[in-house]
Amino acid sequence: MKVILDIKDNKAAFVMELLNNLSFVKTKPLSNENAILIDEIKEAVEELKLVRQGKIKARPARDLINEL
């Protein structure tokens, strides 16, 4: 199982040391860029769920492409 933790900077070293001392846990810190990317993907998936449920209206892909 993979888990992403959001840890305050002043507690990160403690938590990382704790996790590294557990033989059954492997740790791999994320870069800030990757953490932002994961958050943006999560947000996009949630929006897609709302569109599929009919709670929000989707924009046509052509509008999105023209915006770029």
Jmol script that loads the backbone (N, CA, C; Angstrom):
load data "model"
ATOM      1  N   MET A   1       0.850  -1.169   0.000  1.00  0.00           N
ATOM      2  CA  MET A   1       0.000   0.000   0.000  1.00  0.00           C
ATOM      3  C   MET A   1       0.894   1.228   0.000  1.00  0.00           C
ATOM      4  N   LYS A   2       0.476   2.216  -0.770  1.00  0.00           N
ATOM      5  CA  LYS A   2       1.202   3.484  -0.806  1.00  0.00           C
ATOM      6  C   LYS A   2       0.351   4.546  -0.142  1.00  0.00           C
ATOM      7  N   VAL A   3       1.018   5.423   0.614  1.00  0.00           N
ATOM      8  CA  VAL A   3       0.331   6.471   1.357  1.00  0.00           C
ATOM      9  C   VAL A   3       1.118   7.767   1.177  1.00  0.00           C
ATOM     10  N   ILE A   4       0.407   8.856   0.991  1.00  0.00           N
ATOM     11  CA  ILE A   4       1.038  10.171   0.932  1.00  0.00           C
ATOM     12  C   ILE A   4       0.676  10.903   2.217  1.00  0.00           C
ATOM     13  N   LEU A   5       1.677  11.408   2.900  1.00  0.00           N
ATOM     14  CA  LEU A   5       1.476  12.140   4.150  1.00  0.00           C
ATOM     15  C   LEU A   5       1.792  13.607   3.934  1.00  0.00           C
ATOM     16  N   ASP A   6       1.020  14.466   4.550  1.00  0.00           N
ATOM     17  CA  ASP A   6       1.289  15.903   4.533  1.00  0.00           C
ATOM     18  C   ASP A   6       1.766  16.262   5.936  1.00  0.00           C
ATOM     19  N   ILE A   7       3.064  16.536   6.062  1.00  0.00           N
ATOM     20  CA  ILE A   7       3.682  16.743   7.376  1.00  0.00           C
ATOM     21  C   ILE A   7       4.218  18.164   7.458  1.00  0.00           C
ATOM     22  N   LYS A   8       3.989  18.810   8.593  1.00  0.00           N
ATOM     23  CA  LYS A   8       4.540  20.148   8.805  1.00  0.00           C
ATOM     24  C   LYS A   8       6.065  20.067   8.723  1.00  0.00           C
ATOM     25  N   ASP A   9       6.672  21.091   8.134  1.00  0.00           N
ATOM     26  CA  ASP A   9       8.117  21.095   7.931  1.00  0.00           C
ATOM     27  C   ASP A   9       8.901  20.877   9.219  1.00  0.00           C
ATOM     28  N   ASN A  10       8.425  21.470  10.309  1.00  0.00           N
ATOM     29  CA  ASN A  10       9.187  21.363  11.560  1.00  0.00           C
ATOM     30  C   ASN A  10       9.084  19.969  12.192  1.00  0.00           C
ATOM     31  N   LYS A  11       8.197  19.104  11.699  1.00  0.00           N
ATOM     32  CA  LYS A  11       8.057  17.742  12.217  1.00  0.00           C
ATOM     33  C   LYS A  11       8.510  16.688  11.211  1.00  0.00           C
ATOM     34  N   ALA A  12       8.862  17.102   9.992  1.00  0.00           N
ATOM     35  CA  ALA A  12       9.188  16.159   8.922  1.00  0.00           C
ATOM     36  C   ALA A  12      10.382  15.279   9.263  1.00  0.00           C
ATOM     37  N   ALA A  13      11.443  15.860   9.798  1.00  0.00           N
ATOM     38  CA  ALA A  13      12.639  15.072  10.117  1.00  0.00           C
ATOM     39  C   ALA A  13      12.309  13.987  11.141  1.00  0.00           C
ATOM     40  N   PHE A  14      11.528  14.324  12.145  1.00  0.00           N
ATOM     41  CA  PHE A  14      11.138  13.350  13.170  1.00  0.00           C
ATOM     42  C   PHE A  14      10.339  12.202  12.561  1.00  0.00           C
ATOM     43  N   VAL A  15       9.343  12.546  11.756  1.00  0.00           N
ATOM     44  CA  VAL A  15       8.489  11.513  11.159  1.00  0.00           C
ATOM     45  C   VAL A  15       9.299  10.646  10.202  1.00  0.00           C
ATOM     46  N   MET A  16      10.165  11.251   9.401  1.00  0.00           N
ATOM     47  CA  MET A  16      10.987  10.475   8.474  1.00  0.00           C
ATOM     48  C   MET A  16      11.911   9.530   9.231  1.00  0.00           C
ATOM     49  N   GLU A  17      12.503   9.989  10.312  1.00  0.00           N
ATOM     50  CA  GLU A  17      13.373   9.124  11.109  1.00  0.00           C
ATOM     51  C   GLU A  17      12.572   7.967  11.697  1.00  0.00           C
ATOM     52  N   LEU A  18      11.395   8.270  12.199  1.00  0.00           N
ATOM     53  CA  LEU A  18      10.527   7.239  12.758  1.00  0.00           C
ATOM     54  C   LEU A  18      10.183   6.187  11.703  1.00  0.00           C
ATOM     55  N   LEU A  19       9.753   6.643  10.529  1.00  0.00           N
ATOM     56  CA  LEU A  19       9.383   5.705   9.465  1.00  0.00           C
ATOM     57  C   LEU A  19      10.578   4.901   8.974  1.00  0.00           C
ATOM     58  N   ASN A  20      11.738   5.536   8.872  1.00  0.00           N
ATOM     59  CA  ASN A  20      12.934   4.832   8.411  1.00  0.00           C
ATOM     60  C   ASN A  20      13.386   3.759   9.391  1.00  0.00           C
ATOM     61  N   ASN A  21      13.002   3.882  10.648  1.00  0.00           N
ATOM     62  CA  ASN A  21      13.366   2.869  11.650  1.00  0.00           C
ATOM     63  C   ASN A  21      12.427   1.674  11.650  1.00  0.00           C
ATOM     64  N   LEU A  22      11.382   1.720  10.851  1.00  0.00           N
ATOM     65  CA  LEU A  22      10.472   0.584  10.718  1.00  0.00           C
ATOM     66  C   LEU A  22      10.924  -0.238   9.520  1.00  0.00           C
ATOM     67  N   SER A  23      11.300  -1.497   9.762  1.00  0.00           N
ATOM     68  CA  SER A  23      11.867  -2.322   8.696  1.00  0.00           C
ATOM     69  C   SER A  23      10.876  -2.613   7.572  1.00  0.00           C
ATOM     70  N   PHE A  24       9.598  -2.533   7.843  1.00  0.00           N
ATOM     71  CA  PHE A  24       8.580  -2.859   6.846  1.00  0.00           C
ATOM     72  C   PHE A  24       8.082  -1.643   6.067  1.00  0.00           C
ATOM     73  N   VAL A  25       8.701  -0.480   6.294  1.00  0.00           N
ATOM     74  CA  VAL A  25       8.289   0.755   5.621  1.00  0.00           C
ATOM     75  C   VAL A  25       9.445   1.277   4.774  1.00  0.00           C
ATOM     76  N   LYS A  26       9.147   1.624   3.534  1.00  0.00           N
ATOM     77  CA  LYS A  26      10.121   2.276   2.667  1.00  0.00           C
ATOM     78  C   LYS A  26       9.642   3.712   2.456  1.00  0.00           C
ATOM     79  N   THR A  27      10.535   4.666   2.558  1.00  0.00           N
ATOM     80  CA  THR A  27      10.157   6.067   2.391  1.00  0.00           C
ATOM     81  C   THR A  27      10.843   6.642   1.166  1.00  0.00           C
ATOM     82  N   LYS A  28      10.163   7.583   0.542  1.00  0.00           N
ATOM     83  CA  LYS A  28      10.718   8.290  -0.610  1.00  0.00           C
ATOM     84  C   LYS A  28      10.091   9.679  -0.625  1.00  0.00           C
ATOM     85  N   PRO A  29      10.827  10.694  -0.206  1.00  0.00           N
ATOM     86  CA  PRO A  29      10.272  12.059  -0.195  1.00  0.00           C
ATOM     87  C   PRO A  29       9.920  12.525  -1.609  1.00  0.00           C
ATOM     88  N   LEU A  30       8.865  13.308  -1.718  1.00  0.00           N
ATOM     89  CA  LEU A  30       8.459  13.896  -2.992  1.00  0.00           C
ATOM     90  C   LEU A  30       9.048  15.294  -3.110  1.00  0.00           C
ATOM     91  N   SER A  31       9.386  15.659  -4.331  1.00  0.00           N
ATOM     92  CA  SER A  31       9.802  17.042  -4.553  1.00  0.00           C
ATOM     93  C   SER A  31       8.562  17.926  -4.479  1.00  0.00           C
ATOM     94  N   ASN A  32       8.767  19.203  -4.277  1.00  0.00           N
ATOM     95  CA  ASN A  32       7.632  20.133  -4.227  1.00  0.00           C
ATOM     96  C   ASN A  32       6.840  20.102  -5.531  1.00  0.00           C
ATOM     97  N   GLU A  33       7.555  19.991  -6.659  1.00  0.00           N
ATOM     98  CA  GLU A  33       6.890  19.958  -7.958  1.00  0.00           C
ATOM     99  C   GLU A  33       5.989  18.733  -8.084  1.00  0.00           C
ATOM    100  N   ASN A  34       6.487  17.576  -7.647  1.00  0.00           N
ATOM    101  CA  ASN A  34       5.679  16.353  -7.716  1.00  0.00           C
ATOM    102  C   ASN A  34       4.493  16.409  -6.768  1.00  0.00           C
ATOM    103  N   ALA A  35       4.676  16.997  -5.602  1.00  0.00           N
ATOM    104  CA  ALA A  35       3.581  17.120  -4.648  1.00  0.00           C
ATOM    105  C   ALA A  35       2.482  18.016  -5.227  1.00  0.00           C
ATOM    106  N   ILE A  36       2.874  19.098  -5.876  1.00  0.00           N
ATOM    107  CA  ILE A  36       1.904  20.002  -6.507  1.00  0.00           C
ATOM    108  C   ILE A  36       1.182  19.272  -7.634  1.00  0.00           C
ATOM    109  N   LEU A  37       1.935  18.523  -8.431  1.00  0.00           N
ATOM    110  CA  LEU A  37       1.330  17.771  -9.527  1.00  0.00           C
ATOM    111  C   LEU A  37       0.297  16.776  -9.016  1.00  0.00           C
ATOM    112  N   ILE A  38       0.624  16.068  -7.959  1.00  0.00           N
ATOM    113  CA  ILE A  38      -0.308  15.095  -7.376  1.00  0.00           C
ATOM    114  C   ILE A  38      -1.567  15.802  -6.889  1.00  0.00           C
ATOM    115  N   ASP A  39      -1.415  16.946  -6.232  1.00  0.00           N
ATOM    116  CA  ASP A  39      -2.579  17.710  -5.763  1.00  0.00           C
ATOM    117  C   ASP A  39      -3.455  18.158  -6.931  1.00  0.00           C
ATOM    118  N   GLU A  40      -2.825  18.614  -8.014  1.00  0.00           N
ATOM    119  CA  GLU A  40      -3.592  19.069  -9.176  1.00  0.00           C
ATOM    120  C   GLU A  40      -4.319  17.914  -9.852  1.00  0.00           C
ATOM    121  N   ILE A  41      -3.690  16.759  -9.923  1.00  0.00           N
ATOM    122  CA  ILE A  41      -4.340  15.586 -10.514  1.00  0.00           C
ATOM    123  C   ILE A  41      -5.520  15.158  -9.654  1.00  0.00           C
ATOM    124  N   LYS A  42      -5.334  15.171  -8.331  1.00  0.00           N
ATOM    125  CA  LYS A  42      -6.432  14.820  -7.425  1.00  0.00           C
ATOM    126  C   LYS A  42      -7.616  15.756  -7.620  1.00  0.00           C
ATOM    127  N   GLU A  43      -7.328  17.040  -7.747  1.00  0.00           N
ATOM    128  CA  GLU A  43      -8.380  18.037  -7.947  1.00  0.00           C
ATOM    129  C   GLU A  43      -9.105  17.796  -9.271  1.00  0.00           C
ATOM    130  N   ALA A  44      -8.354  17.468 -10.313  1.00  0.00           N
ATOM    131  CA  ALA A  44      -8.957  17.209 -11.618  1.00  0.00           C
ATOM    132  C   ALA A  44      -9.860  15.978 -11.574  1.00  0.00           C
ATOM    133  N   VAL A  45      -9.429  14.950 -10.870  1.00  0.00           N
ATOM    134  CA  VAL A  45     -10.240  13.734 -10.742  1.00  0.00           C
ATOM    135  C   VAL A  45     -11.531  14.041  -9.989  1.00  0.00           C
ATOM    136  N   GLU A  46     -11.447  14.841  -8.945  1.00  0.00           N
ATOM    137  CA  GLU A  46     -12.651  15.214  -8.195  1.00  0.00           C
ATOM    138  C   GLU A  46     -13.616  16.013  -9.074  1.00  0.00           C
ATOM    139  N   GLU A  47     -13.079  16.926  -9.889  1.00  0.00           N
ATOM    140  CA  GLU A  47     -13.930  17.689 -10.804  1.00  0.00           C
ATOM    141  C   GLU A  47     -14.597  16.770 -11.813  1.00  0.00           C
ATOM    142  N   LEU A  48     -13.850  15.800 -12.327  1.00  0.00           N
ATOM    143  CA  LEU A  48     -14.413  14.853 -13.283  1.00  0.00           C
ATOM    144  C   LEU A  48     -15.548  14.050 -12.655  1.00  0.00           C
ATOM    145  N   LYS A  49     -15.381  13.669 -11.396  1.00  0.00           N
ATOM    146  CA  LYS A  49     -16.448  12.952 -10.696  1.00  0.00           C
ATOM    147  C   LYS A  49     -17.706  13.815 -10.601  1.00  0.00           C
ATOM    148  N   LEU A  50     -17.530  15.105 -10.301  1.00  0.00           N
ATOM    149  CA  LEU A  50     -18.673  16.010 -10.206  1.00  0.00           C
ATOM    150  C   LEU A  50     -19.360  16.192 -11.559  1.00  0.00           C
ATOM    151  N   VAL A  51     -18.562  16.231 -12.626  1.00  0.00           N
ATOM    152  CA  VAL A  51     -19.139  16.349 -13.970  1.00  0.00           C
ATOM    153  C   VAL A  51     -19.960  15.106 -14.275  1.00  0.00           C
ATOM    154  N   ARG A  52     -19.406  13.946 -13.996  1.00  0.00           N
ATOM    155  CA  ARG A  52     -20.121  12.691 -14.265  1.00  0.00           C
ATOM    156  C   ARG A  52     -21.402  12.574 -13.445  1.00  0.00           C
ATOM    157  N   GLN A  53     -21.399  13.158 -12.258  1.00  0.00           N
ATOM    158  CA  GLN A  53     -22.594  13.129 -11.409  1.00  0.00           C
ATOM    159  C   GLN A  53     -23.591  14.212 -11.818  1.00  0.00           C
ATOM    160  N   GLY A  54     -23.211  15.088 -12.737  1.00  0.00           N
ATOM    161  CA  GLY A  54     -24.078  16.152 -13.194  1.00  0.00           C
ATOM    162  C   GLY A  54     -24.142  17.335 -12.256  1.00  0.00           C
ATOM    163  N   LYS A  55     -23.222  17.411 -11.300  1.00  0.00           N
ATOM    164  CA  LYS A  55     -23.231  18.504 -10.333  1.00  0.00           C
ATOM    165  C   LYS A  55     -22.580  19.771 -10.875  1.00  0.00           C
ATOM    166  N   ILE A  56     -21.676  19.624 -11.837  1.00  0.00           N
ATOM    167  CA  ILE A  56     -21.100  20.778 -12.518  1.00  0.00           C
ATOM    168  C   ILE A  56     -21.082  20.480 -14.013  1.00  0.00           C
ATOM    169  N   LYS A  57     -20.996  21.536 -14.815  1.00  0.00           N
ATOM    170  CA  LYS A  57     -21.012  21.366 -16.260  1.00  0.00           C
ATOM    171  C   LYS A  57     -19.583  21.416 -16.790  1.00  0.00           C
ATOM    172  N   ALA A  58     -19.270  20.517 -17.702  1.00  0.00           N
ATOM    173  CA  ALA A  58     -17.935  20.471 -18.299  1.00  0.00           C
ATOM    174  C   ALA A  58     -17.807  21.502 -19.404  1.00  0.00           C
ATOM    175  N   ARG A  59     -16.573  21.934 -19.646  1.00  0.00           N
ATOM    176  CA  ARG A  59     -16.299  22.821 -20.768  1.00  0.00           C
ATOM    177  C   ARG A  59     -15.887  21.974 -21.963  1.00  0.00           C
ATOM    178  N   PRO A  60     -16.242  22.403 -23.157  1.00  0.00           N
ATOM    179  CA  PRO A  60     -15.795  21.671 -24.347  1.00  0.00           C
ATOM    180  C   PRO A  60     -14.266  21.674 -24.440  1.00  0.00           C
ATOM    181  N   ALA A  61     -13.693  20.573 -24.898  1.00  0.00           N
ATOM    182  CA  ALA A  61     -12.237  20.456 -25.027  1.00  0.00           C
ATOM    183  C   ALA A  61     -11.674  21.529 -25.948  1.00  0.00           C
ATOM    184  N   ARG A  62     -12.417  21.897 -26.972  1.00  0.00           N
ATOM    185  CA  ARG A  62     -11.954  22.917 -27.915  1.00  0.00           C
ATOM    186  C   ARG A  62     -11.713  24.250 -27.197  1.00  0.00           C
ATOM    187  N   ASP A  63     -12.580  24.606 -26.250  1.00  0.00           N
ATOM    188  CA  ASP A  63     -12.395  25.833 -25.479  1.00  0.00           C
ATOM    189  C   ASP A  63     -11.106  25.778 -24.679  1.00  0.00           C
ATOM    190  N   LEU A  64     -10.838  24.628 -24.097  1.00  0.00           N
ATOM    191  CA  LEU A  64      -9.627  24.451 -23.300  1.00  0.00           C
ATOM    192  C   LEU A  64      -8.379  24.588 -24.179  1.00  0.00           C
ATOM    193  N   ILE A  65      -8.415  23.954 -25.345  1.00  0.00           N
ATOM    194  CA  ILE A  65      -7.274  24.027 -26.267  1.00  0.00           C
ATOM    195  C   ILE A  65      -7.066  25.457 -26.734  1.00  0.00           C
ATOM    196  N   ASN A  66      -8.144  26.159 -27.044  1.00  0.00           N
ATOM    197  CA  ASN A  66      -8.022  27.550 -27.507  1.00  0.00           C
ATOM    198  C   ASN A  66      -7.458  28.447 -26.408  1.00  0.00           C
ATOM    199  N   GLU A  67      -7.717  28.100 -25.162  1.00  0.00           N
ATOM    200  CA  GLU A  67      -7.218  28.880 -24.034  1.00  0.00           C
ATOM    201  C   GLU A  67      -5.698  28.768 -23.915  1.00  0.00           C
ATOM    202  N   LEU A  68      -5.167  27.635 -24.325  1.00  0.00           N
ATOM    203  CA  LEU A  68      -3.708  27.432 -24.262  1.00  0.00           C
ATOM    204  C   LEU A  68      -3.034  28.235 -25.346  1.00  0.00           C
TER     205      LEU A  68
END
end "model"
wireframe off; spacefill off
backbone 0.3
color backbone group
